[in-house]
């Protein structure tokens, strides 16, 4: 404002003397200098704020800024230094965060141990020490925040705690101070105005979760919920890496009770409080009795990262790393325990357990060491098992032997019984030796990470030791067992499958199994001819694609259970088509479009009878439907009969108008291309006011985020997921055709990975697109397995369609597989110009490994279904 006044004056008085002009110039210069100085100070503060660095914690997943779509890393070490601000605004620079301690010993959410019991802090009650003007001092345990009333001015509007050192308070009820513990002096009614000198935790309300003895099978009753904090042990690891800007902290003391460094300040004291005569007097007299508290003004850290390829980078700057918010299902880490991937447990083959040596994130292959059968406590660490390279799609995270950094674990009873080590080394001699509360501190701890084919744990007594996977039990796994069982609908196959589907799935897995628990070959069955099938596939590929210059094996898909005779060795009969013409005919079929209604004998829409295999056949309500319901369903039939697009086929039932079965053909350009997807639909009695119910014939496979193994379909149109507008069912306008089109276009789409709730925000981002490609590769592998399931047991009334479709599309499917084995991206066979969002042009080696194993089985399934090259 003054600046504009100066400009105005200089314009009005143009006839002023030189001295006046010079004086005015000096005034302007001084004023401008002050403004610029103030501006520099403001810019400096802004710069300090903008230098707020990205913080990482142990276990965080990161990727390099220079290569966000490359391999991932896990933070395994953090070194942090902080700047602390004192009450007067002074800065103590470069304080090692390991020298800091919390202002409160316990806060809500902390995990604590007392004896064998493990609990979670619900609330911590403050124990406030007050100083009075006459030198008296007392401690008051506060169960109610209204007992002490802060006296204005409020020192810190955003204080993390209700009471803090330096705060002036008034005792609302004199009876509270009368019952307080007086450390100096005695109670007087006039002592109602004091200053908080120290605050700690007086009592803790704990929710007891479980006990070590309960886990071992010895039941015991839980202790009282309200506990003395001195009896509790905080269960925590890496507290030094959790400091953030604005956190309040204290400095640790040495053995003599002195601070490790002399800050020269007592406690936080604002400018307003410095001007308060009462507070100033109190602190001059009793400042030494106040807790020394500081505020974290700046943090600076470096991190150590374990990369997927097994290398470790030390002392990386956080600015060189990006956080990874979504981890793919096929991302593994050195030292991690993994399990051979089987869809269901099967007695014919025991899945093996392995330890990951390293991962090739680009090619999606993993080097593993097989250490024994699953669920076995006998591990062949000492035999130095050989490293084998496998596909990431062959592995799953071991459900029992996988632990997260910081996870709370409990020693297993077997480990306690067998251990003969000293308790100070992190283990115990026997259960009987646990006669004291402190003895159980060696039975509960936090996971620090994987180390030397084992797991490193920091126990509640501070001891760090390495254990094997079978020696500990994760607390979260214990608590979630019941929840996991109830969630099998979404995550496992289990009993939620139809009996026929379960039987068929078990048969499928049995046919895929080639080894028993000891690794010996199983007895041969119709599908267990890997060498024969491979030779046969080679011959077929040679005729289809001309590989290796091979001229002309048989153009007819022959069942590999029988002798395979090469065309070169065959003598054509008089009725047979010459072999050259057969090859040309077979290859020409590859360029034909997807089977359409004009090509097919089977109808797009048809009314059939016999619905006994329908998923909803046992649903009631169809006996007493209203006239309005009948009218709406007949309208649905009419729409479907007249408006069904290519790729959707529907069967309705004459005797049950409330049931419907639909088939959707996977669209080109998606990982579901050329496959058939079947859905059973049920019209409830209150239809259309409620949406129909839908069941997906999964075959026990989860190949889409919206389609579960159990058959559940997650879609906002069905009210199984949230949505708005046209996304939700509308009784006036929504139809079954709209539902089927949504399944075809929105669910079975080109990038199904982003169908997962909340993942749409990662579209176009490096980590999201990388995960999308991986998801597509796995989805296509599962789609091929789904084809085999459909070929072996086509749904009733769709047998003809299944036979026609795969007779037409089998060459195209094999052609696409050959292109994928050659490196083309899933959904883009022979499209060399296509480049993924992350710049990737080729599918991974891990995908090729799995497809190479799966392809002979797919060919065999075509043969079993009697599909030949002739239409």
C-alpha positions in Angstrom: 0.0 0.0 0.0 2.8 2.4 0.9 4.5 1.6 -2.4 1.5 2.9 -4.3 1.5 6.1 -2.1 5.1 6.8 -3.1 4.4 6.4 -6.7 1.4 8.8 -6.4 3.4 11.4 -4.6 6.2 11.4 -7.2 3.7 12.0 -9.9 1.9 14.9 -8.2 5.0 16.9 -7.1 7.1 17.0 -10.2 8.7 20.3 -9.2 10.3 19.1 -5.9 13.9 19.8 -5.2 16.8 17.4 -5.8 17.2 16.9 -2.0 13.6 16.0 -1.6 13.8 13.6 -4.6 16.9 12.0 -3.1 15.2 11.7 0.3 12.2 10.1 -1.3 14.5 7.8 -3.3 16.2 6.7 -0.1 12.8 6.1 1.6 11.6 4.1 -1.4 14.8 2.1 -1.5 14.6 1.2 2.2 11.0 0.2 1.9 11.7 -1.9 -1.2 14.6 -3.5 0.5 12.3 -4.5 3.5 9.7 -5.8 1.1 12.3 -7.9 -0.8 13.8 -9.1 2.4 10.4 -10.2 3.6 9.8 -11.8 0.3 13.0 -13.7 0.4 12.1 -15.0 3.8 8.7 -16.1 2.6 10.2 -17.8 -0.4 12.7 -19.5 1.9 9.8 -20.9 4.0 8.0 -22.1 0.9 11.2 -23.7 -0.3 11.6 -25.5 3.0 8.0 -26.7 2.7 8.5 -27.9 -0.8 11.6 -29.8 0.2 9.4 -32.1 2.2 10.7 -35.5 1.1 8.7 -38.6 0.3 9.0 -40.9 3.3 9.3 -44.7 3.0 8.9 -47.3 5.7 10.2 -50.8 6.1 8.4 -53.2 3.7 7.2 -50.5 1.3 7.2 -51.4 -2.3 9.0 -49.0 -4.6 10.2 -48.7 -8.2 12.9 -46.5 -9.7 11.9 -43.1 -11.0 14.0 -43.8 -14.1 12.2 -47.0 -14.9 8.7 -47.1 -13.3 7.7 -50.1 -15.4 10.8 -52.2 -14.5 11.5 -54.4 -11.5 10.1 -53.6 -8.1 12.0 -53.3 -4.8 11.1 -53.7 -1.2 12.5 -51.2 1.5 14.6 -53.2 3.9 16.4 -50.4 5.8 15.7 -46.8 6.7 18.2 -44.2 8.1 16.6 -41.0 9.2 17.9 -37.7 10.6 15.6 -34.9 11.7 15.7 -31.2 12.5 14.0 -30.4 15.8 12.4 -27.1 16.6 12.5 -25.8 20.2 10.0 -23.6 22.0 11.9 -20.4 21.1 12.1 -21.4 17.4 15.7 -22.5 17.5 16.5 -25.5 15.3 18.6 -28.5 16.4 19.9 -30.0 13.2 20.6 -33.6 12.1 19.4 -35.5 15.1 19.5 -39.3 14.6 15.9 -40.4 14.8 17.0 -43.4 17.0 17.6 -40.8 19.7 13.9 -39.8 19.8 11.2 -41.1 21.9 7.4 -40.7 21.9 5.8 -38.1 24.1 3.2 -40.7 25.2 4.4 -44.3 26.1 1.1 -45.7 24.7 -1.4 -44.5 22.2 -4.6 -45.9 20.8 -3.9 -48.7 18.3 -0.6 -49.9 19.9 -0.1 -53.7 20.2 1.0 -54.6 23.7 2.0 -57.8 25.6 1.4 -58.7 29.2 2.4 -62.2 30.2 1.1 -64.6 27.6 -1.6 -62.2 26.5 -1.5 -60.0 23.4 -3.8 -57.0 23.1 -4.6 -53.7 21.3 -4.8 -50.4 23.1 -8.2 -48.9 22.9 -7.5 -45.8 25.0 -4.7 -44.4 27.1 -5.6 -42.2 30.1 -3.4 -39.2 30.8 -1.5 -38.8 34.1 -0.9 -35.0 34.3 1.6 -33.4 36.5 0.7 -29.8 37.6 2.9 -27.1 38.9 1.5 -24.3 41.1 2.8 -20.8 41.8 3.8 -21.7 45.4 5.9 -24.6 44.3 3.4 -27.3 45.0 3.1 -30.2 42.6 0.5 -33.0 42.1 -0.4 -35.8 39.7 -4.0 -36.2 38.4 -5.2 -39.2 36.6 -7.7 -38.0 33.9 -10.5 -40.3 32.8 -12.5 -37.3 31.6 -11.1 -34.4 29.5 -13.5 -32.0 31.3 -11.6 -32.2 34.6 -9.0 -29.7 33.6 -10.0 -26.7 31.5 -7.3 -25.0 29.3 -6.9 -21.3 30.1 -6.7 -19.0 27.0 -4.8 -18.2 25.0 -4.7 -21.7 23.4 -1.0 -22.3 22.7 -1.3 -24.8 19.9 -4.5 -25.0 17.8 -3.4 -28.3 16.2 -1.8 -29.9 19.2 -1.8 -33.7 18.8 -2.7 -34.2 22.5 -5.3 -32.5 24.7 -2.8 -31.8 27.5 0.9 -30.9 27.0 3.7 -29.3 28.9 3.5 -25.6 29.2 -0.2 -25.4 29.0 -2.1 -23.3 31.6 -5.1 -25.2 33.0 -7.8 -24.6 35.7 -9.1 -27.5 37.9 -12.9 -27.5 37.4 -13.8 -29.6 40.4 -11.7 -29.1 43.6 -12.5 -32.7 44.7 -10.3 -33.9 41.8 -7.2 -32.1 43.1 -8.1 -33.2 46.6 -7.9 -36.9 45.6 -4.8 -36.3 43.5 -1.3 -37.5 44.4 0.6 -34.6 45.8 4.3 -34.8 45.1 5.2 -31.5 46.7 3.0 -29.7 49.2 -0.6 -30.6 50.1 -4.0 -29.9 48.8 -5.5 -26.4 49.2 -8.8 -25.2 47.8 -7.1 -22.1 46.4 -4.8 -24.2 44.3 -6.9 -24.4 41.2 -4.7 -22.7 38.5 -1.5 -24.4 37.4 0.7 -25.2 34.5 1.2 -28.7 33.0 4.8 -29.8 33.6 4.6 -33.4 32.5 2.1 -35.7 30.9 2.4 -39.5 30.6 0.0 -42.5 30.5 -1.6 -43.4 33.9 -3.9 -46.2 32.8 -4.5 -48.1 29.6 -7.7 -49.7 28.3 -6.6 -52.9 26.4 -8.7 -55.1 24.2 -7.2 -58.6 24.8 -7.0 -60.5 21.5 -5.5 -63.9 22.3 -2.8 -65.5 24.4 0.2 -67.6 23.6 -1.1 -70.4 25.8 -4.4 -70.4 24.0 -2.6 -70.8 20.7 -0.8 -73.7 22.3 -4.1 -75.3 23.3 -4.0 -74.3 27.0 -7.1 -72.2 27.6 -6.9 -69.3 30.1 -9.1 -66.4 31.0 -8.1 -62.9 29.9 -6.8 -60.3 32.4 -8.7 -57.1 33.2 -9.0 -54.6 30.4 -7.8 -51.6 32.5 -4.1 -52.0 33.1 -1.1 -50.2 34.7 1.1 -49.2 31.8 4.2 -50.4 33.7 2.9 -54.0 33.3 2.7 -53.6 29.5 5.3 -54.1 26.9 5.0 -52.3 23.6 5.2 -54.6 20.6 6.9 -52.5 17.9 9.7 -52.5 15.4 11.3 -49.7 13.4 9.8 -46.9 15.5 12.7 -44.7 14.5 11.6 -44.7 10.9 8.0 -43.5 11.5 8.6 -39.8 12.4 6.9 -37.2 10.3 6.8 -33.4 10.1 4.9 -31.8 13.0 5.3 -34.9 15.3 6.0 -34.1 18.9 8.9 -36.0 20.5 11.3 -36.1 23.3 15.0 -36.8 23.4 16.2 -40.0 25.1 18.3 -39.8 28.2 21.5 -41.6 29.1 22.2 -43.9 32.1 22.5 -40.8 34.3 19.1 -39.5 33.3 20.6 -36.7 31.2 19.7 -35.9 27.7 22.1 -37.3 25.1 22.6 -33.6 24.0 22.0 -30.3 25.7 19.2 -28.4 23.9 19.2 -25.6 26.4 15.5 -25.4 26.4 12.9 -26.8 28.8 9.6 -27.2 27.1 7.5 -25.8 24.3 6.6 -22.2 25.1 4.8 -20.0 22.6 5.4 -16.3 22.1 2.0 -15.6 23.7 3.0 -17.7 26.7 6.4 -15.9 27.0 4.4 -12.7 27.4 2.2 -14.2 30.1 3.6 -13.0 33.4 2.3 -16.1 35.4 3.7 -18.6 32.9 7.0 -16.7 32.7 7.3 -16.7 36.5 6.5 -20.4 36.7 9.0 -21.4 34.1 11.7 -19.3 35.6 11.2 -21.0 38.9 10.3 -24.5 37.8 11.3 -24.8 34.2 13.8 -27.6 35.0 10.9 -29.7 36.2 9.1 -29.5 32.8 9.3 -32.3 30.2 11.6 -31.4 27.3 9.5 -31.6 24.2 10.3 -30.8 20.6 8.6 -30.7 17.2 10.0 -32.4 14.1 10.7 -29.6 11.7 12.3 -31.5 8.9 13.2 -35.1 8.0 15.9 -36.5 5.8 16.3 -40.2 5.1 17.9 -42.7 2.9 16.7 -46.2 2.3 18.1 -49.6 1.5 16.1 -51.5 -1.2 16.0 -55.3 -2.0 15.2 -55.6 -5.7 13.4 -58.5 -7.2 16.5 -59.7 -9.0 18.2 -60.3 -5.6 20.5 -57.2 -5.6 20.5 -54.7 -2.7 20.9 -50.9 -3.1 22.1 -49.1 -0.1 21.5 -45.4 0.9 19.2 -44.5 -1.9 17.6 -41.0 -1.8 13.8 -41.2 -1.6 13.5 -38.8 -4.6 15.0 -41.5 -6.7 12.1 -43.9 -5.9 8.4 -44.0 -6.5 5.9 -45.7 -4.3 4.0 -48.7 -5.8 0.4 -48.7 -4.5 -0.8 -51.8 -6.2 1.1 -55.1 -6.2 0.4 -57.7 -8.8 -0.7 -61.2 -7.9 2.5 -62.5 -9.7 5.1 -60.3 -8.0 7.5 -62.3 -5.8 10.5 -61.5 -3.7 13.9 -63.1 -2.8 13.5 -65.2 0.3 9.7 -65.5 -0.1 8.0 -68.8 0.4 5.8 -69.9 -2.5 3.6 -72.8 -3.4 3.2 -74.8 -6.6 0.0 -73.5 -8.1 -2.9 -75.9 -8.0 -6.5 -74.9 -8.4 -7.6 -77.3 -5.6 -6.0 -79.7 -3.2 -5.8 -83.1 -4.9 -4.6 -86.4 -3.5 -2.9 -87.3 -6.8 -0.3 -84.6 -6.4 1.0 -82.7 -3.4 2.0 -79.1 -4.2 5.6 -78.4 -3.4 7.0 -75.5 -1.3 9.8 -73.4 -2.6 11.9 -70.4 -1.6 12.4 -67.7 -4.2 16.0 -67.0 -5.1 15.4 -64.1 -7.5 12.9 -62.8 -10.0 13.1 -61.6 -13.6 10.3 -59.0 -13.5 10.4 -58.3 -17.2 10.3 -61.9 -18.4 8.1 -63.0 -15.4 10.2 -65.9 -14.5 11.4 -67.0 -11.0 14.4 -68.9 -9.9 13.2 -71.1 -7.0 14.6 -73.7 -4.6 12.2 -76.6 -3.9 12.4 -77.4 -0.2 9.7 -80.0 0.3 6.0 -80.9 0.0 3.4 -78.4 1.2 2.4 -78.4 4.8 5.6 -80.3 5.7 7.8 -79.4 8.6 10.7 -81.2 7.0 12.7 -78.8 4.9 15.7 -79.8 2.9 17.8 -76.7 3.5 20.9 -78.7 4.2 20.8 -80.6 0.9 21.3 -77.3 -1.1 18.5 -77.9 -3.5 19.1 -77.0 -7.1 17.7 -73.8 -8.5 14.9 -74.2 -11.1 13.5 -71.5 -13.4 9.7 -71.5 -13.5 7.0 -69.1 -14.7 5.4 -66.7 -12.2 2.1 -68.1 -13.3 3.1 -71.5 -11.8 3.4 -70.1 -8.3 1.2 -68.6 -5.6 2.2 -67.0 -2.3 2.4 -69.7 0.4 -0.8 -69.1 2.5 0.8 -70.3 5.7 4.5 -69.4 5.4 4.2 -65.8 4.1 4.8 -63.0 6.5 4.8 -59.2 6.1 7.3 -56.9 7.6 6.2 -55.8 11.1 3.6 -58.6 11.3 3.0 -59.9 14.8 3.9 -63.6 15.2 3.7 -66.2 18.0 6.0 -69.1 18.6 4.4 -72.4 17.8 4.0 -74.9 20.7 6.1 -77.4 18.8 9.0 -75.0 18.7 8.7 -74.3 22.5 8.7 -78.1 23.2 11.7 -78.8 21.1 13.8 -75.8 21.9 16.7 -76.1 24.4 18.2 -72.7 23.9 18.5 -70.0 26.5 15.7 -67.4 26.7 18.1 -64.6 26.2 18.8 -65.9 22.7 15.1 -65.6 21.7 14.0 -69.1 22.5 12.8 -71.2 25.4 13.5 -74.5 27.0 9.9 -75.6 27.6 6.5 -74.4 28.4 7.1 -75.1 32.0 9.9 -72.6 32.1 7.5 -69.8 31.4 6.7 -69.2 35.0 7.1 -65.4 34.9 5.4 -62.7 32.9 8.7 -61.7 31.3 9.3 -65.2 30.1 6.5 -64.9 27.5 8.3 -61.9 25.9 10.3 -64.4 24.0 7.2 -66.0 22.5 5.7 -62.9 20.7 7.4 -60.6 18.3 7.5 -58.7 15.0 8.8 -60.0 11.7 11.7 -58.0 10.4 12.0 -59.8 7.1 13.3 -62.9 5.2 16.9 -63.8 5.8 19.1 -66.8 4.8 16.1 -69.1 3.9 14.4 -68.2 7.2 12.5 -65.4 8.9 14.1 -62.8 11.1 12.0 -61.8 14.2 12.4 -59.2 16.9 10.9 -60.5 20.0 9.1 -58.5 22.7 12.2 -58.7 24.9 14.3 -57.0 22.3 16.2 -60.1 21.1 16.5 -60.7 17.4 16.7 -64.3 16.0 16.1 -66.3 12.9 13.4 -68.9 12.8 11.9 -71.3 10.2 8.5 -70.8 8.7 6.9 -73.6 10.7 8.2 -72.3 14.0 5.9 -69.2 14.1 2.3 -68.4 13.6 1.0 -65.1 12.3 -1.5 -63.4 14.6 -3.5 -62.0 11.8 -3.8 -65.5 10.2 -5.1 -66.9 13.5 -7.7 -64.2 13.8 -8.8 -64.3 10.2 -9.2 -68.1 9.9 -13.0 -67.8 10.4 -13.2 -64.8 8.1 -11.2 -66.6 5.4 -13.6 -69.5 5.5 -16.6 -67.3 5.1 -14.9 -65.5 2.2 -14.2 -68.7 0.3 -17.0 -67.6 -2.0 -14.7 -64.9 -3.4 -11.3 -66.4 -3.0 -11.5 -70.2 -3.3 -13.4 -72.9 -5.0 -14.6 -74.9 -2.0 -18.1 -76.2 -1.6 -19.8 -73.2 -3.2 -19.5 -74.8 -6.6 -22.3 -77.0 -8.0 -21.7 -80.6 -7.3 -21.3 -81.4 -11.0 -18.9 -78.4 -11.4 -16.8 -79.5 -8.4 -16.6 -83.1 -9.7 -15.6 -81.9 -13.2 -13.0 -79.5 -11.7 -11.5 -82.2 -9.6 -11.3 -84.3 -12.7 -9.6 -81.5 -14.6 -7.0 -81.0 -11.9 -6.3 -84.7 -11.8 -5.8 -84.8 -15.5 -3.3 -81.9 -15.2 -1.3 -83.6 -12.6 1.7 -85.5 -13.8 3.6 -86.2 -10.6 2.7 -87.5 -7.2 4.1 -86.2 -3.8 7.4 -88.0 -4.3 7.9 -86.6 -7.8 7.3 -90.0 -9.6 5.2 -90.1 -12.7 1.5 -90.9 -12.2 -0.3 -93.6 -14.1 -1.0 -92.5 -17.7 -4.6 -91.4 -18.5 -6.2 -90.0 -21.5 -4.7 -86.5 -21.0 -1.3 -87.6 -19.7 0.7 -88.0 -22.8 3.0 -85.0 -22.7 5.6 -86.4 -25.2 3.0 -87.7 -27.6 0.9 -84.6 -27.4 4.0 -82.5 -27.9 5.1 -84.4 -31.0 1.5 -84.2 -32.3 1.3 -80.5 -31.6 4.6 -80.0 -33.4 3.2 -81.8 -36.4 0.0 -79.8 -36.3 1.9 -76.5 -35.9 4.1 -77.5 -38.9 1.1 -78.0 -41.1 -0.6 -74.8 -39.9 2.3 -72.4 -39.7 5.1 -74.0 -41.8 7.6 -73.9 -38.9 11.0 -75.5 -39.3 10.3 -76.0 -43.0 8.2 -79.1 -42.2 5.9 -79.7 -45.1 2.8 -81.7 -44.3 1.8 -83.6 -41.2 -1.8 -84.7 -40.9 -4.4 -81.9 -41.2 -6.9 -83.8 -39.0 -6.7 -83.5 -35.3 -6.1 -87.0 -34.1 -6.7 -88.3 -30.6 -3.2 -88.7 -29.0 -4.3 -91.8 -27.2 -4.1 -93.6 -30.5 -1.1 -94.0 -32.7 -0.2 -90.8 -34.5 0.6 -91.3 -38.2 2.3 -88.6 -40.1 0.7 -87.6 -43.4 4.0 -88.3 -45.2 3.7 -91.9 -44.2 -0.1 -92.2 -45.0 -1.5 -93.7 -48.2 -4.6 -91.7 -49.2 -7.8 -93.7 -50.0 -9.7 -93.1 -53.2 -12.4 -91.3 -51.3 -10.0 -89.0 -49.4 -9.1 -85.5 -50.4 -5.5 -85.2 -51.6 -3.2 -84.1 -48.8 -2.2 -80.8 -50.5 -5.8 -79.8 -50.8 -6.4 -80.7 -47.1 -3.6 -78.5 -46.0 -4.7 -75.6 -48.1 -8.3 -76.0 -46.8 -7.1 -76.1 -43.1 -4.9 -73.0 -43.5 -7.6 -71.1 -45.3 -9.9 -71.6 -42.3 -7.6 -69.5 -40.2 -8.7 -66.3 -42.0 -12.4 -67.0 -41.4 -14.3 -64.6 -39.0 -15.8 -65.6 -35.7 -18.7 -67.9 -36.0 -21.9 -65.9 -36.5 -25.5 -66.7 -36.6 -25.5 -66.9 -40.4 -22.8 -69.6 -40.2 -24.2 -71.5 -37.3 -26.9 -74.2 -37.3 -27.8 -73.4 -33.7 -30.0 -70.4 -33.0 -29.1 -67.3 -31.2 -32.4 -67.5 -29.3 -34.4 -70.6 -28.6 -37.1 -71.9 -26.3 -36.1 -75.3 -24.8 -37.3 -77.7 -22.1 -35.5 -79.5 -19.2 -33.8 -77.0 -16.8 -32.7 -79.6 -14.2 -29.0 -78.5 -14.5 -29.8 -74.8 -14.1 -28.1 -73.2 -11.1 -31.4 -71.6 -9.9 -33.7 -74.6 -10.6 -34.5 -74.9 -6.9 -35.5 -71.3 -6.5 -39.2 -70.8 -5.5 -41.7 -68.2 -6.5 -42.4 -69.0 -10.1 -45.6 -70.8 -9.1 -47.4 -67.6 -8.1 -46.1 -64.8 -10.2 -48.2 -61.8 -11.1 -49.6 -60.8 -14.5 -47.2 -57.9 -14.6 -44.3 -60.2 -14.0 -45.4 -62.4 -16.9 -45.8 -59.4 -19.2 -42.3 -58.1 -18.4 -40.6 -61.5 -18.9 -42.5 -62.0 -22.2 -41.2 -58.5 -23.2 -37.7 -59.6 -22.3 -38.1 -62.7 -24.5 -39.2 -60.6 -27.4 -36.3 -58.2 -27.1 -33.8 -61.1 -26.9 -35.3 -62.8 -29.8 -35.2 -59.8 -32.1 -32.2 -57.8 -30.9 -29.4 -60.2 -29.8 -26.1 -59.1 -31.4 -23.4 -61.4 -32.7 -21.6 -63.3 -30.0 -24.5 -63.7 -27.6 -26.8 -66.8 -27.5 -29.8 -67.3 -25.2 -31.9 -70.3 -24.2 -35.2 -69.8 -22.3 -37.2 -72.6 -20.7 -40.8 -73.4 -21.7 -41.7 -74.8 -18.3 -39.8 -72.2 -16.2 -40.1 -68.7 -17.5 -38.1 -67.5 -14.5 -34.9 -69.2 -15.8 -32.6 -68.3 -18.6 -29.2 -69.4 -19.8 -26.9 -67.2 -21.9 -23.6 -67.8 -23.8 -21.2 -64.9 -24.6 -18.4 -65.3 -27.1 -15.1 -63.6 -26.0 -14.4 -60.7 -28.3 -11.3 -60.2 -30.4 -8.6 -58.0 -28.9 -9.3 -59.3 -25.4 -7.6 -62.1 -23.4 -10.9 -63.9 -23.7 -11.1 -64.1 -27.5 -12.7 -67.2 -29.0 -13.8 -68.6 -25.6 -17.4 -69.2 -24.5 -18.8 -67.9 -21.2 -22.0 -69.3 -19.8 -24.4 -67.6 -17.4 -27.5 -68.8 -15.6 -30.1 -66.1 -14.9 -33.1 -66.1 -12.6 -36.0 -63.6 -12.6 -37.1 -63.1 -9.0 -40.8 -62.8 -8.1 -40.5 -59.1 -7.6 -38.8 -58.6 -11.0 -38.3 -56.0 -12.5 -38.3 -54.0 -9.3 -35.3 -56.1 -8.3 -32.6 -57.1 -10.8 -32.2 -60.7 -11.9 -29.8 -63.1 -10.2 -26.8 -64.3 -12.2 -24.5 -67.3 -11.8 -21.3 -67.7 -13.9 -20.2 -71.2 -14.9 -16.6 -70.7 -13.8 -15.2 -74.2 -13.8 -13.4 -73.1 -10.6 -11.3 -70.5 -12.4 -11.0 -66.8 -11.5 -10.2 -65.2 -14.9 -11.8 -61.8 -14.3 -12.1 -59.4 -11.3 -15.9 -59.4 -11.8 -16.3 -63.2 -12.1 -15.6 -65.3 -9.1 -14.7 -69.0 -8.8 -17.9 -69.5 -6.9 -20.0 -68.2 -9.8 -20.7 -64.8 -8.2 -21.0 -62.0 -10.7 -19.9 -58.6 -9.3 -21.7 -55.9 -11.3 -23.5 -52.7 -10.2 -26.4 -53.5 -12.6 -27.1 -56.5 -10.4 -26.7 -54.5 -7.1 -23.7 -56.6 -6.2 -21.5 -53.5 -6.5 -22.1 -49.8 -6.1 -22.9 -47.6 -9.1 -24.8 -44.5 -10.2 -27.1 -43.6 -13.1 -27.3 -46.1 -15.9 -24.8 -48.3 -14.0 -27.6 -49.4 -11.6 -30.7 -51.4 -12.2 -33.7 -49.4 -13.2 -37.1 -51.1 -13.1 -38.5 -48.9 -15.9 -35.7 -49.1 -18.4 -33.2 -51.9 -17.6 -33.3 -55.2 -19.5 -31.6 -58.5 -19.6 -30.1 -57.5 -23.0 -28.5 -54.5 -21.3 -27.1 -56.9 -18.7 -25.7 -59.3 -21.3 -24.1 -56.4 -23.3 -22.5 -55.1 -20.1 -21.0 -58.5 -19.4 -19.7 -58.7 -23.0 -18.3 -55.2 -23.3 -17.6 -54.0 -19.8 -16.6 -57.2 -18.0 -14.9 -59.3 -20.7 -13.0 -56.3 -22.0 -9.5 -55.6 -23.4 -8.0 -54.6 -20.0 -9.9 -56.5 -17.3 -7.3 -55.6 -14.6 -8.8 -52.2 -14.3 -12.2 -53.7 -13.5 -11.0 -54.2 -10.0 -12.5 -51.6 -7.6 -10.4 -48.5 -7.5 -7.9 -49.6 -10.1 -9.3 -47.3 -12.8 -7.2 -44.5 -11.4 -4.1 -46.4 -12.5 -5.0 -46.5 -16.2 -2.1 -45.0 -18.2 0.3 -45.2 -15.3 3.4 -47.4 -15.5 2.7 -49.8 -12.7 -1.0 -50.1 -13.6 -0.2 -50.9 -17.3 2.5 -53.4 -16.3 0.1 -55.2 -14.0 -2.5 -55.1 -16.7 -0.3 -56.9 -19.2 0.5 -59.6 -16.5 -3.2 -60.0 -15.7 -4.0 -60.4 -19.4 -1.4 -63.2 -19.8 -2.7 -65.1 -16.8 -6.3 -64.5 -17.9 -5.6 -66.0 -21.3 -4.0 -69.1 -19.7 -7.1 -69.5 -17.5 -9.3 -68.9 -20.5 -7.6 -71.8 -22.3 -8.3 -74.0 -19.2 -11.9 -72.8 -19.3 -12.1 -73.9 -23.0 -11.1 -77.4 -22.0 -13.7 -77.4 -19.2 -16.5 -76.3 -21.7 -15.4 -78.8 -24.3 -15.5 -81.7 -21.8 -18.9 -80.7 -20.4 -20.8 -78.2 -22.5 -23.9 -76.8 -20.7 -27.2 -78.5 -21.7 -28.8 -77.1 -24.8 -25.6 -75.5 -26.0 -23.8 -78.7 -27.1 -24.3 -78.0 -30.8 -23.1 -74.4 -30.4 -20.0 -75.5 -28.5 -19.1 -78.0 -31.2 -19.7 -75.6 -34.0 -17.9 -72.8 -32.4 -14.7 -74.6 -31.6 -14.7 -76.5 -34.9 -14.6 -73.1 -36.6 -12.3 -71.4 -34.1 -9.9 -74.1 -33.1 -7.4 -73.3 -35.9 -7.6 -69.6 -35.0 -7.0 -70.4 -31.3 -4.0 -72.5 -32.2 -2.8 -69.8 -34.5 -3.0 -67.2 -31.8 -1.2 -69.5 -29.4 1.6 -69.9 -31.9 1.8 -66.1 -32.3 2.0 -65.6 -28.5 4.7 -68.2 -28.3 6.5 -66.1 -30.9 6.2 -63.0 -28.7 3.0 -61.2 -29.6 1.0 -59.6 -26.8 -2.1 -61.3 -25.6 -5.2 -60.2 -27.6 -3.0 -58.9 -30.5 -1.8 -61.9 -32.4 0.1 -61.1 -35.6 -0.3 -57.4 -34.8 3.4 -56.4 -34.8 2.6 -52.7 -34.8 0.8 -52.9 -31.4 2.7 -51.5 -28.5 1.4 -51.6 -24.9 0.9 -48.4 -22.8 4.2 -49.2 -21.0 6.1 -49.6 -24.2 6.1 -53.4 -24.1 6.0 -55.1 -27.5 6.4 -58.7 -26.5 4.8 -61.2 -24.0 7.0 -62.6 -21.3 9.0 -65.7 -21.1 7.1 -66.9 -18.1 3.9 -66.7 -20.1 5.5 -68.7 -22.9 6.6 -71.4 -20.5 3.1 -71.8 -19.2 1.5 -71.6 -22.6 3.9 -74.2 -23.9 2.8 -76.6 -21.1 -0.9 -75.9 -21.6 -1.1 -76.0 -25.4 -0.7 -79.8 -25.8 -3.6 -80.3 -23.3 -5.7 -77.8 -25.3 -5.0 -79.7 -28.5 -5.9 -83.0 -26.7 -9.2 -81.4 -25.5 -10.0 -80.5 -29.1 -9.3 -84.1 -30.1 -11.4 -85.5 -27.3 -14.3 -83.4 -28.5 -14.0 -84.9 -32.0 -13.1 -81.5 -33.6 -11.4 -81.9 -36.9 -10.2 -79.6 -39.6 -13.2 -80.4 -41.9 -16.3 -78.3 -41.3 
